[in-house]
Every structure is written in structure tokens, then in C-alpha cells.
Amino acid sequence: MGSFPDIRTQLGDYADQFVGFLDTTFESLFDLIFFIASRTISGISDFLIWMPWWFFILIVILLGWYFKSILSGGLYGLFIFIIGTFGLWEDMMVTISLIISAVLICLIIGLPVGIWMAFSKGFSNVMRPLLDAMQTMPSFVYLIPAIFFFGLGNVSAIFATLIYAVPPVIRLTELAIRGVDKEVVESAESFGSSKWQTLRKIQLPQALPTIMAGVNQTTMMALAMVVIASMVGASGLGEQVLVSINRIDIALGFEAGISIVFLAVIIDRITNGVADKFQKHRGVN
């Protein structure tokens, strides 16, 4: 069988030079991002670890009760208690702090970008292929620039998680804004409302349930990166899974893995409950 001609393109070299240019030109910016991100993650994790275990479980039970049912709240509290009995309490808190930090950054970036895409067809056409690439590219590829810019640790994990998890909230924000009844928007504009007033008082409230669905998807995708992010030095439950793989420790692997599943169930149900509450409130109004 014939082989493909040995012709090597320079595209990879150009990508390498571009990343090197970014690192050299924006070194101070990356240092600032590293400082802010590391302090944020440390602050959230330290606060969660400082919080009494029973108080945190009580908060989870109350959230489950308010957004789902009292039975769900009790079950979520039991899940958290079981994770504590595994001896993974601090690892769970670090994982939660990573998820919170990643989701906050995703919302800060994703919501404005989604709104901009909803109002600009040209910008939307440019962003969609980029979002497709971000969602289809293998997750491990994100770890390379993360390590290059920020070294090993939790900040690199946040950077890699951001690339993977931000597309859903952008896409669903755009979809939600575009899906608002045009007659309602035209009525608001006919009464003299500016675009900002129409967005704030009409479009965002109408679009909120769909946006919350995007927040739910982004949160779940951030949680899905926990184990992969441990490969760049991220601590937490993902690190314990990685340790169990290296040691072939079935007991630790099961406990850390089921803990991640418990967290996924709790986060998914509560965020879905938040979306349902918004949907019901919208229906009442």
C-alpha cells in the first residue's frame, strides 16, 4: 500500500509561536489572572473547610427542600454525610470551590457574549465555529496551554474547565434572548424603551428559565472536568481518583468516584430546581 507523502505543514509551529507570543506579550496579565484566581479558589475553599460540617449539611438540606422537596433535601444531606464518612470532606470542599470559581468565570464571560450574539448576527456567525471547536476538541488538549500559561495547579484546572464548560451558557443565552416574543419586544420599544431597558426588563426575565438551563449544563460540564483537571495538579476529589488509578486502589477509587456522582446529582437537581422556580414564577406573572 502506498503511503502519504512526507510533507509536514508548519501550522503546528505557527500555533506554538502564537502561544509563545501571547505568553511573552501578556505575561503581566497572566500573572494577574493567576493571582486573582488562586486567591479566589483558596478563599472559597478555606471558607467551606472552616464551616462546621453540620451547618453545611443543613444548608444542602434546606436548598434541596426549597427547590425540590423535603425528601430530596434529606437525601442530599445524607449524600454529603456519606462523603464525610469516607474521609473526603476537605477534598469535596476543594472540588466545590473549583466548580464555583469556574462557573462564576463562565457566567461573567458567557452571559455577555451570549447576549451580544443574540443582537449581532455577524458576531454570532463568527463565534459559532469557535464554540463548536471548544466543545468537540478533546479535553486533554486544553491542558497544554493551561500548563504553559499558569503552570501546574488549580488555576490551570480552572482555565481548562473554562474552555470546556463555557459554550453551553453562551449558546443557551443567545437562544433564550432570540426566543423572546418579538411582539413583546416591539411593544416595549414602541413605548419608548431603550435597548438596554428592553433587555433588562423584558428579554432577560423572559429568557431566564432557558439561561438557567445553560447554567445547569455549564455547572455539570465543570464537574465533569474534575478528574481530567487533576492531571494538571488540581486537588480535590479528582486528585483522589487519579491517586487510586496510580495505586490500583479499588476502595479509594470507588469512594472518590461515588462522591463525585453524589455531588453531580445534588448540583444537577438543585440547579434544575432553580430553573423550575423561575419558570413557575414566570408562569404566575
Secondary structure, 3 states (H helix, E strand, C coil): CCCCCCCCCCHHHHHHHHHHHHHHHCHHHHHHHHHHHHHHHHHHHHHHHHCCHHHHHHHHHHHHHHHCCHHHHHHHHHHHHHHHHCCCHHHHHHHHHHHHHHHHHHHHHHHHHHHHHHHCHHHHHHHHHHHHHHHHCCHHHHHHHHHHHHCCCHHHHHHHHHHHHHHHHHHHHHHHHHCCCHHHHHHHHHCCCCHHHHHHHHHHHHHHHHHHHHHHHHHHHHHHCHHHHHHHCCCCHHHHHHHHHHHCCHHHHHHHHHHHHHHHHHHHHHHHHHHHHHHHHHHHC
